Amino acid sequence: MKKVFLVIDSGTTKIKAALIASNGMQVDMVSEYITTHSPLTGASEMDMNEVWQTVCKAVGRLHQNNQSVWNNIVGVGVTAQGDGAWLVDKDGNPVCNAILWNDTRAKAMVDLDYDAINKMCSGYCTTPLFAGAAPIILKWMKANHPDKYKKIHMVLHCKDWINFKMTGQLSTDWTDASTSLTDIFTNKYVYEILDALDIAETKGKFPPILSPADVVGRITPQAMKQLYVKAGTPVIAGVLDVIAVAVGCNVTESGEKGSILGTTLCNYVALDRQDVKNDYSVGSILCHIKKGKYIRLMAALSGASTLDWVRKEILNKENYADIELKVGKIPIGSQGVFYHPYIFGERAPFRNDFACGGFYGITASHTKYHLARAAYEGLALSMYDCYNHLPQGKNGINVAGGASQSDMLCQIISDCLGQPVIRKNSKELGITGIGEMMRTAWGFSEITNISDEDNICFKPNYANHKKYKQLYRTFTNLQQYIAPFWEERMI
């Protein structure tokens, strides 16, 4: 019998479902768009039941297309977006919509001293907090929706919610748990942080922490009817999407680097235990899939989402191929136009919930395509800013995410950072990563054999890099000049 694995990747814009064969080949994949809601300023939410229904829809389509091998599924694994708060009551129903990682409503809490609380986080070897972290969201909910706050039975992550709907079991894994409240070295919750935030009532409302490859439960009879997967099929705990992509890119050894050019902009360096420090006030140190392995992460809040915003609001939804033909004719520096991509605030490499996007240096001679070029360069300069606050690591950056399919953006990034940019042959590296994890868990292979054939390497033009280094100084100076406006704006 040809064994296959069902893998699910639940992101901020799409939910993907795929079948991975035991030899590592992708049999098939489908995707469905998911809706993000913004009921108030700064809000970013998902309907948790809609997420589950969309998972079922995607898996249903995959089943329809692959009935000949469907009964060969031997395991299920999920990777998904991290941070945020996916809250369930004692009956396992959503308390409210999931509040996502890029939600900034909590910035209005003027009594929250991030410097003090994150100094405490550093002392306890936990990740620094920001507006989209679960403990901050809980504090906001206690102050603004005490009725819903009292109903909270368990605080989950996205993949944990999907696992719960499949198995009826509440748990998480150490990669998701390491995004907040967990000592990254012991994988134990640090409840003293809840005391400091005045949300001590939530102690005991965080799920057990498992290894990513541990079996969390098995497909229930009810889930079998919705997913067409045999009852009793094992479901593993799974991983945070950033980690799944790192595995898919084969970024597992100390010093290797990668970036996800997705809705967010995640930049990371793999580290061994002896290389990890815990005195960071911004960014994260997350647990990797293996004990003693970590990634140092700078996850800026605006990635491809900022390019999508420019395309929609300024360029009348032109297709990217046409946009890039025109943008490519504009010289480096956009003839004096700069762009800050902070449309969701910022959390790395600096933390400012009130930061906002902006174009600077516009004159009557500029066109909308100068603004578009400035947006591409603003994204690359934000990435450069992140890497300047990360360990140096090895030369070369492995890129993934939807925007990495743009040759123009990859070359701009390579020139800006002065390093080779490697784009893997596979477009769905999160799917690849969780699939490789499952193969290993079932004893098929070690996670060292992901093929590098047909990868594309964008090499830096060092004359261009010199220009970008000059632009970077202006880019960061603008941060300092405009910061008082961000604070005064306070919207």
C-alpha positions in Angstrom: 0.0 0.0 0.0 1.3 3.5 -0.9 1.1 5.4 2.3 0.2 9.1 2.1 -0.1 12.0 4.6 -2.8 14.6 4.8 -1.2 18.0 5.6 -3.0 21.3 6.2 -1.5 24.8 6.1 -3.8 27.5 7.6 -2.6 31.0 6.8 -3.9 34.5 7.0 -5.2 34.6 3.5 -5.5 30.9 2.4 -6.0 27.5 3.8 -4.2 24.7 1.9 -4.6 21.0 2.0 -2.3 18.5 0.4 -1.4 14.9 0.1 2.3 14.0 0.6 3.5 10.5 -0.4 5.9 8.5 1.7 8.7 9.3 -0.8 8.2 13.0 -0.1 6.4 13.8 -3.4 3.4 16.0 -3.4 0.4 14.1 -4.8 -2.0 17.0 -5.0 -2.9 20.3 -3.3 -5.9 22.6 -3.2 -6.4 25.9 -1.5 -9.3 28.0 -0.3 -9.4 31.8 0.5 -10.3 32.7 4.1 -11.8 36.0 5.2 -10.2 38.4 7.6 -12.6 40.7 9.5 -11.8 44.2 10.8 -14.9 45.3 12.9 -13.0 48.2 14.6 -9.9 50.2 14.1 -6.8 48.0 14.4 -8.8 44.8 14.5 -7.9 41.7 12.6 -10.1 38.7 13.2 -11.2 35.4 11.8 -14.5 33.5 12.4 -13.2 30.3 14.0 -16.1 28.2 12.8 -15.6 29.6 9.3 -11.9 28.5 9.5 -12.9 25.0 10.3 -15.6 24.9 7.6 -12.9 26.2 5.1 -10.6 23.4 6.2 -13.4 20.9 5.6 -14.1 22.4 2.2 -10.4 22.3 1.1 -10.0 18.7 2.3 -13.3 17.8 0.7 -12.0 19.0 -2.7 -8.8 17.1 -2.2 -10.8 14.0 -1.4 -12.9 14.4 -4.5 -9.7 14.6 -6.7 -7.8 11.7 -5.1 -10.3 9.0 -4.1 -8.0 6.3 -5.4 -5.4 6.9 -2.7 -7.6 8.5 0.0 -7.9 5.4 2.1 -4.1 5.2 2.2 -3.9 8.3 4.5 -1.9 7.2 7.6 -1.6 10.5 9.4 -2.6 14.1 9.5 -0.5 17.2 10.3 -1.3 20.9 10.5 0.9 24.0 10.3 -0.7 27.4 10.8 -0.2 31.1 11.6 1.0 31.9 15.1 0.4 34.3 17.9 -3.1 35.8 18.4 -5.7 34.2 20.6 -8.1 31.4 19.6 -10.4 31.2 22.6 -12.8 28.3 23.4 -15.3 27.9 26.2 -15.9 24.8 28.4 -18.1 23.3 25.7 -15.4 23.7 23.0 -17.1 26.5 21.2 -15.5 29.8 20.2 -15.8 32.5 22.8 -15.5 35.1 20.0 -13.8 35.5 16.7 -10.1 34.6 16.7 -8.0 37.8 17.3 -5.0 37.5 15.0 -1.3 38.2 15.3 -1.5 41.5 13.3 -4.3 42.9 15.5 -3.3 46.2 17.1 -6.4 47.2 19.1 -4.5 46.6 22.4 -2.3 49.6 21.6 -5.0 51.8 23.2 -4.2 50.4 26.6 -2.2 53.3 28.0 -1.5 51.5 31.3 0.6 48.8 29.7 4.3 49.3 30.2 5.9 47.1 27.4 9.5 48.0 28.5 8.8 46.7 32.1 6.9 43.6 31.0 9.4 42.6 28.3 12.3 43.1 30.7 10.4 40.5 32.9 9.9 38.3 29.9 13.7 38.4 29.2 14.4 37.4 32.8 12.1 34.4 32.5 13.5 33.3 29.1 10.1 34.0 27.3 9.5 35.8 24.1 8.8 39.6 24.3 5.2 40.6 24.0 3.4 42.8 21.5 -0.2 43.9 20.7 -0.9 40.6 18.9 0.4 38.3 21.5 -2.1 36.2 23.4 -1.4 37.6 27.0 -1.8 41.2 25.7 -5.1 40.2 23.9 -6.3 38.6 27.1 -5.6 41.8 29.1 -7.5 43.9 26.5 -10.4 41.5 26.6 -10.6 41.6 30.4 -10.8 45.4 30.3 -13.2 45.6 27.3 -15.3 42.4 27.2 -15.3 41.0 30.8 -18.3 38.8 30.0 -16.4 37.0 27.2 -13.2 37.0 29.3 -15.1 35.0 32.0 -16.1 32.3 29.4 -12.6 31.5 28.4 -11.7 27.8 29.1 -8.7 27.4 26.9 -6.3 29.7 25.0 -5.3 28.1 21.7 -3.4 28.8 18.5 -4.8 28.4 15.1 -3.5 24.9 14.4 -4.5 23.8 17.9 -8.1 24.8 17.1 -8.1 22.7 13.9 -6.5 19.8 15.8 -9.3 20.1 18.4 -12.0 20.0 15.8 -10.4 16.8 14.3 -9.6 15.0 17.6 -11.5 16.6 20.5 -8.2 17.0 22.3 -6.8 20.3 23.6 -3.1 20.7 23.3 -0.3 22.7 21.6 3.3 22.1 20.6 6.5 23.7 21.7 7.0 25.8 18.6 3.6 27.7 19.0 4.0 27.7 22.8 7.4 29.5 22.4 5.7 32.6 20.8 4.7 33.8 24.3 4.5 32.9 28.0 6.8 29.8 27.7 10.3 29.4 29.0 12.0 28.4 25.7 14.5 26.2 27.4 12.1 24.2 29.7 8.9 24.4 27.6 7.0 25.4 30.7 4.5 28.2 31.2 5.7 31.2 33.2 2.5 32.2 35.0 4.3 35.1 36.8 3.8 37.1 33.6 0.0 36.7 33.9 0.3 38.0 37.4 2.2 41.1 36.2 -0.5 41.7 33.5 -3.3 41.3 36.1 -4.8 38.4 34.3 -4.0 35.7 36.8 -7.5 34.2 36.2 -6.1 32.6 33.0 -3.6 30.4 34.8 -4.3 26.8 33.9 -6.1 27.9 30.7 -3.2 27.2 28.4 -3.0 23.7 26.8 -0.4 21.0 27.5 2.8 21.4 25.4 3.8 18.5 23.3 6.6 17.7 20.8 5.6 18.7 17.2 5.7 15.0 16.2 3.7 13.7 19.1 0.2 12.2 18.4 -2.3 14.6 19.9 -5.3 12.4 19.2 -7.1 10.6 16.5 -9.8 11.5 13.9 -13.2 11.3 15.6 -16.3 9.8 14.0 -17.8 13.3 13.7 -14.6 14.7 12.0 -14.6 11.6 9.7 -17.9 12.7 8.3 -16.6 16.2 7.6 -13.1 15.3 6.3 -13.7 11.8 4.8 -10.6 10.6 6.7 -11.0 7.3 8.5 -11.8 7.5 12.2 -8.8 6.6 14.3 -6.3 8.1 11.9 -3.5 9.7 14.1 -3.1 13.5 14.1 0.3 15.0 15.2 0.6 18.2 17.3 2.1 20.0 14.3 4.1 23.2 14.1 4.0 27.0 13.8 4.1 28.0 10.1 7.5 29.8 10.4 9.1 26.6 11.6 7.4 24.5 8.9 8.8 26.8 6.3 12.2 26.7 7.9 12.1 22.9 7.6 10.9 23.2 4.0 13.8 25.4 3.2 16.2 23.0 5.0 17.1 25.8 7.5 17.9 23.6 10.5 21.6 24.1 11.2 23.1 26.9 13.2 23.8 30.0 11.1 21.4 29.2 8.3 19.0 32.0 7.4 15.6 32.4 5.9 12.8 34.9 5.2 9.1 34.4 4.6 7.8 37.1 2.2 4.1 36.4 3.0 1.4 38.5 4.7 4.0 39.2 7.4 7.8 39.4 6.8 9.5 36.8 8.9 13.3 36.9 9.0 15.2 34.3 11.0 18.5 32.6 11.8 18.8 29.1 13.1 20.8 28.7 16.3 22.1 26.0 18.6 21.4 26.2 22.4 24.8 27.6 23.2 24.3 30.5 20.8 21.0 31.6 22.2 20.8 34.7 24.4 17.7 35.7 26.3 18.3 39.4 26.7 16.3 40.6 23.6 13.6 43.2 24.0 12.2 42.8 20.4 11.9 39.9 18.1 11.6 36.3 19.2 13.5 33.2 20.0 11.4 30.2 19.0 11.9 26.5 19.5 12.7 24.6 16.4 11.4 21.1 15.7 14.3 19.4 17.5 15.3 19.8 21.1 18.2 22.1 21.5 17.6 23.9 18.2 16.1 27.4 18.0 15.5 30.3 15.6 16.1 33.9 16.3 13.3 35.7 14.6 12.5 39.2 13.5 8.9 39.2 12.3 7.9 42.5 10.8 4.2 43.0 10.7 4.0 44.1 7.1 5.3 41.8 4.3 3.6 41.3 0.9 0.5 42.8 2.5 2.0 46.2 2.1 2.6 45.6 -1.7 -1.0 44.3 -2.0 -2.3 47.5 -0.3 -0.3 49.7 -2.8 -1.6 47.6 -5.7 -5.2 47.8 -4.6 -5.4 51.4 -3.4 -2.9 53.2 -5.7 -2.5 51.0 -8.8 -6.1 50.1 -9.4 -5.4 46.4 -9.0 -3.1 46.1 -12.0 -1.5 42.7 -12.3 2.0 42.4 -10.8 3.6 41.5 -14.1 2.6 44.8 -15.7 3.4 46.8 -12.5 7.0 45.3 -12.4 7.6 46.2 -16.1 7.0 49.8 -15.3 8.7 49.8 -11.9 11.8 48.2 -13.4 12.3 51.3 -15.5 12.6 53.5 -12.4 16.1 53.8 -10.9 17.2 52.6 -7.4 15.9 55.1 -4.8 12.7 55.8 -6.7 14.1 59.3 -7.5 13.9 60.4 -3.9 10.7 58.7 -2.7 10.8 56.6 0.4 8.2 54.4 1.9 7.7 53.0 5.4 5.7 49.8 5.2 4.3 49.9 8.8 0.6 49.7 7.9 -0.1 47.4 10.9 2.2 49.1 13.3 5.6 47.4 13.9 7.0 44.7 16.2 10.5 44.1 14.7 13.2 45.2 14.6 11.6 47.9 16.8 8.3 47.8 18.6 5.8 50.6 18.1 2.1 49.8 18.0 1.5 53.4 16.8 3.8 53.2 13.8 2.1 53.7 10.5 2.9 53.6 6.8 3.9 56.6 4.8 5.4 57.9 1.6 8.1 60.7 1.9 9.7 62.9 -0.7 6.9 63.1 -3.2 7.0 65.9 -5.8 4.9 66.7 -8.8 7.4 64.9 -11.1 6.7 61.5 -9.5 4.2 59.0 -10.8 2.3 56.2 -9.1 5.0 53.8 -10.3 7.6 55.7 -8.3 5.4 55.0 -5.3 5.2 51.4 -6.3 9.0 51.2 -6.6 9.4 52.9 -3.2 7.0 50.2 -1.7 9.2 47.4 -3.1 12.3 49.1 -1.8 10.6 49.9 1.6 9.9 46.2 2.0 13.5 45.3 1.2 14.9 48.0 3.5 12.6 46.8 6.3 14.1 43.3 5.8 17.6 44.8 5.8 16.7 46.5 9.1 15.7 43.2 10.6 18.8 41.4 9.5 21.0 44.2 11.0 19.4 43.2 14.3 20.0 39.4 13.9 23.1 37.3 14.4 25.2 37.5 11.2 24.9 33.8 10.3 26.0 32.3 7.1 26.0 34.1 3.7 22.8 33.6 1.8 19.1 33.9 2.6 16.5 31.2 1.7 13.2 32.9 0.8 9.7 31.6 0.8 6.1 33.0 0.7 4.0 34.3 -2.2 6.0 37.5 -2.8 9.2 35.4 -3.3 7.9 34.4 -6.7 8.7 37.9 -7.9 12.1 37.9 -9.6 12.2 41.7 -9.3 11.7 41.7 -5.5 14.2 38.9 -5.0 16.8 40.8 -6.9 16.1 44.0 -5.0 16.4 42.2 -1.7 19.7 40.6 -2.8 21.1 43.9 -3.9 19.8 45.7 -0.8 21.2 43.1 1.7 24.4 42.4 -0.3 23.8 38.6 0.0 22.6 35.8 -2.3 18.9 35.1 -2.2 17.9 31.5 -2.8 14.4 30.6 -3.9 13.6 27.0 -3.5 12.0 25.1 -6.4 8.9 24.2 -4.3 6.4 27.1 -3.9 4.7 25.6 -0.9 7.5 25.3 1.6 5.2 25.1 4.6 3.4 22.1 3.1 6.9 20.6 2.3 8.1 21.2 5.8 5.1 19.6 7.6 5.2 16.8 5.1 8.9 16.1 5.8 8.2 16.2 9.6 5.5 13.5 9.1 7.7 11.3 7.0 10.4 11.5 9.7 7.8 10.8 12.5 6.7 7.7 10.6 10.3 6.5 10.2 10.8 7.2 6.5 13.8 9.6 6.5 15.7 12.3 8.3 15.0 15.9 7.5 18.2 16.4 5.5 17.3 15.3 2.0 15.1 18.1 0.7 16.4 18.6 -2.9 18.2 21.7 -3.9 17.9 21.0 -7.5 16.5 23.8 -9.7 16.7 26.4 -6.9 17.2 29.9 -8.3 20.0 32.0 -6.8 19.8 35.8 -7.1 23.3 37.3 -6.7 23.9 40.8 -5.4 25.1 43.6 -7.5 27.6 45.3 -5.1 27.4 48.7 -6.8 23.6 48.6 -6.2 24.2 47.4 -2.6 26.3 50.5 -2.0 23.4 52.7 -3.1 21.0 50.7 -0.9 23.3 51.2 2.1 23.0 54.9 1.6 19.2 54.7 1.3 19.0 52.6 4.4 20.5 55.4 6.5 17.8 57.7 5.3 15.2 55.0 5.8 16.1 54.6 9.5 16.6 58.3 10.0 13.1 58.8 8.9 11.9 56.4 11.6 13.4 58.6 14.2 12.1 61.9 12.6 8.5 60.6 12.2 8.2 58.7 15.5 6.8 61.7 17.4 4.0 62.0 14.8 3.2 58.3 15.3 2.7 58.9 19.1 0.7 62.1 18.6 -1.5 60.5 16.0 -2.7 57.9 18.5 -5.5 56.5 16.3 
